[in-house]
Amino acid sequence: MAKNVLGHDLKHTVLERLMHYYHFVGEQLENGQGATVTSTQIAELLHMDATLVRKDLAAIGVRGIPRVGFNAREVLGTIREILGFEEVSRGVILGAGRLGGAMASYHGFARYGLKICALFDCEPTKIGSGWAGYVVQPLENLPQVVREEQIDLAILTVPAEAAQSVATFAIDAGVKVLWNFANTNIHVPEEVFVRHEHISVGLAELSYRLKRHRRSTHHA
Amino acid sequence: MAKNVLGHDLKHTVLERLMHYYHFVGEQLENGQGATVTSTQIAELLHMDATLVRKDLAAIGVRGIPRVGFNAREVLGTIREILGFEEVSRGVILGAGRLGGAMASYHGFARYGLKICALFDCEPTKIGSGWAGYVVQPLENLPQVVREEQIDLAILTVPAEAAQSVATFAIDAGVKVLWNFANTNIHVPEEVFVRHEHISVGLAELSYRLKRHRRSTHHA
C-alpha cells in the first residue's frame, strides 16, 4: 500500500471511526452545542474508549487542548481532507433494483465528494425507465460512460449470482474502486479496491446484543 | 455491559471481523475448497494481519492446528453460536420507502436468525399496499404487534427528520434493539442498543482509497 500524507496508511477500522467522529462532531456544531468537543463526549456516544479517540485524532494531526477539548471545525476539516471529501469522485450504480434505486435517490453522497453519474441494468424491461432522476442505461454502455465521464467507482447492487460477472465487466471498463452491496464476495485484481458491504456484518452485532439481552433478562 | 459465555464482552470491531471470517470460511466450504482454512488465507482476503485473525478466533475458543489450520466447520459453528444466529429474533421494518422495501425483500436475514414479521409506515397512501409479501401497516399498530409477536428489533428506514420520533415510539412500544439506517444519530435510553448504519462510513474508506489511487497515478 502507498503512504498517506502522514507517512503511513490508515487502516479501515480507523477510517470508519474517523467517519463516526465526523458525524458526531458535525451534529454537535449544527445543534449549536459549542465549538469544542472532548474525547470523552465522542467516546460516550460511540461506546468506546476516550484514549482511542485521542489516539485516532493524533494520528491525523489533530491535537486537543488539555481540559478544553478539540476545536470542532478543525476536527471536521482535517477529517474531510484526510478522507478526500473535498475532491470529487465520479461513480455509477450497477443494478436498478430496489437497493440501486434507494442509492440513486440518496442525495447525501455529494457531501462526501461522490457524484453519481449514471444507473445501469441488464434487464431489458428496466432500460430506458426513470429512477430517481436517472434513465436506466444498458450495461453495455458502461465502458463508454466510464471513459467519457471519467468514472472511478461503481456501486454494485445486482443480485449475488450476477455480482462477479458484472464486477469483472466494470473493472475491464476501467473502474478502480468497487462498493459491493451484493451479498457475496467478489474477486478482483490487486490494483482494484473492493469494499464489501455485507448487511449481515451489522446483523452480527445486533444478534449478539439481542442474545445477551435475552440472557440477562432470563437470569434477572 | 454484561459478560458473555467466555467471561468478557466482545467489542463491535471483533464482532464485525468474526462476521467477515464467517463469510469467507462459509464460501470456502461451499466451493469445496477444503475442510481446513488457515489464518493467512483469511487475512489475505480481508487485507488484515494473520496474527489478529488467530487472536480473534482464540478469543472465541477456536484453536487451529499448527501448519494445518482451522477446522472450517468448527469456525462456522462457533461463530454462529457466539453471535446467536441459532436463536430466532423477531424484527419489524419501520419505513416502507425504497430502502425499507429492499430490506423487506431480502431473504438472507433468516440465515442469521432474524425473522422480519411486519412492515410499517406513517404515509396513508402506503398503508395497506403490498411490499415484498408484507402488507404495510400503520405505525400506530406497532405497540400491539410488538406485544403479540414478541418483537425485539426494529429496522429504521424512515427519513432522517422522522428518525428520532419513530425510534422513541418504537422504544416505548418495547423494542430493545434498533438498527438505524436513517442518516442521522438517534438518542436512546441506556438499556436500548442502537446500531447506526451510516452509509457514509463505507464511503469514508472508498473516498480515501480513491484519493490515494489518484495521487499514486499522478506521481507515477
Interface residues (C-beta under 8 A of the other chain):
Chain A: M1 A2 N4 L10 H12 T13 L15 E16 L18 M19 H20 Y22 H23 F24 E27 L45 H47 I82 L83 G84 F85 E87 S89 G97 R98 L99 G101 A102 S105 Y106 G108 F109 R111 Y112 G113 L114 D152 L153 K176 V177 W179 N183 T184 N185 F193 R195 H196 E197 H198 I199 S200 V201 G202 L203 A204 E205 L206 S207 Y208 R209 L210 K211 R212 H213 R214 R215 S216
Chain B: M1 A2 N4 L10 H12 T13 L15 E16 L18 M19 H20 Y22 H23 F24 E27 L45 H47 I82 L83 G84 F85 E87 S89 G97 R98 L99 G101 A102 S105 Y106 G108 F109 R111 Y112 G113 L114 D152 L153 K176 V177 W179 N183 T184 N185 F193 R195 H196 E197 H198 I199 S200 V201 G202 L203 A204 E205 L206 S207 Y208 R209 L210 K211 R212 H213 R214 R215 S216
